[in-house]
């Protein structure tokens, strides 16, 4: 394995290009090349896992580096039409480092960083023997020697710069030393033509004297630049779906399912994007499911909330109910892993991809992530919330059986816990509770909140995953009669949502149940009514 003009990035990107579900984002190369040797030649792009950071790093390396002929890859792609194509294709010395790759016998920070430094020096000695690099030279000393003797500059492309901040092998002191290593390697060096760095975590920049304050950071929540290159747009995903339909003899899902499961993230300018890895996994395997793979505590929601469950649990319930929560995004950074306040917790969850952020509010982006949040609500550490969630099996059964007494008992049990989300100022508070007590119904239903149906909006529509099962329309009222809620469902023809378009057969063959659910603030009682309207 070598770092200078390495073969691996070229090989890996070539494999991606030859795959069935390749998306051409090579025009990013032109945008990055505009920064060569400029004042803002230090670029750090941060995104959650599974958003194509490594693919883009391999793409840039394969295009720029000497030692390979990548014209066969790029000539017919978008970058092939650019004026910069001939000038820069395979014309640069590129040092590519994936900081997550460690030597097999690594047992300390010193072993790790010595390995990285020696690889750089050894590669330079082999490529530029005329410069007389001494074997014991440090990496920046070797680079300086080549630059002073030849005038050669280098493009640095560094993937997973923050991997050591997720590795328990390294202490906080080690992490501080690593930041100093990057500073000595890159800052104010004549040999740096471009430094492009990717990771999950933003760089800590708490003062003007920070180790890496020369980098301009581009994240998903607040940066528009480069946003279209990470994640798939609606149009790109639709094209991939058409390709999937043409390739699969028996496609097992429609495009709407793809959108429901993997869409929902938003860029800083409001564009909605799909998770690229999940989309490709679903299309390649012909199956919709969760492709979220955990590799440590940072991939589990409970890790983020464990220090302050009391402050965030009601917000989690509201987000599972489909609401967006106001939050002030903090400068969550690699050196600040202790999460205490709600803003810190939700900021970290945005960075790691559990939540989508736009215009001051966070929300659960899609069905794939919704499953993770639903699991958390049943964790016993969530207190009264987990107790209510565990009643949800009984609540669904009672609804399907028309057992309004049992439904009212469960709602009264919720009220008796005196939970903070039940202020009952409006139907919104009741909706948060409804979402909780019907939590397990999500295993059998796609539940939509305030879905347009007929002449208005229904509070909740339950679409059965098995079209032979019963459909449910649920309307909420405060200080009203359940008959009023049922009447609204009937009068506004909410059931049309399940019956399909004029002339079409209904996709659902089970009953359509209208459920009226109310709360009286004077008597402190809940009332329910269930009727079959088909």
Buried (B, 14 or more C-beta within 10 A) or exposed (E): EBBBBBEBBBEBBBEBBEEEBBBBBBBBBBEBBEBBEEEEBBBBBBBBBBBBBBBBBBBBBBBBBEBBEBBEBBEEBBBBEBEBBEEBBBEBBBBBBBBBBBBEEBEEBEEBBBBBBBBBBBBBBEBBEEBEBEEEBBBBBBBBBBBEEEEBBBBBBBBBBBBBBBBEEBEEEBBEBBBEBBBBBBBEBEBBBBBBBBBBBBBBBEEEEBBBBBBBBBBBBEBEEBBBBBBBBBEBBBBBBEBBEEEEEEBEBEBEBBBBBBBBBBBBEEBBBBBBBBBBBBBBEBEBEBBBEEEEEBBBBBBBBBBBBEBBBBBBBBBBBBBBBEBEBBEBBBBBBEBEBBBBBBBBBBBBBBBBBBEEBBBBBBBBBBBBBBBBBBBEEBBBBBBBBBBBBBBBBBBBEBBBEBBBBBBEBBBEBEBEBBEBEEBBBBBBBBBBBBBBBBEBBBBBBBBEBBEEBBBBBBBBEEEEBBBBBBBBBBEBBBBEBBBBBBEBBBBBBBBEEEEEEBEBBBBBBBBBBBBBEEEEEBBBBBBEBB
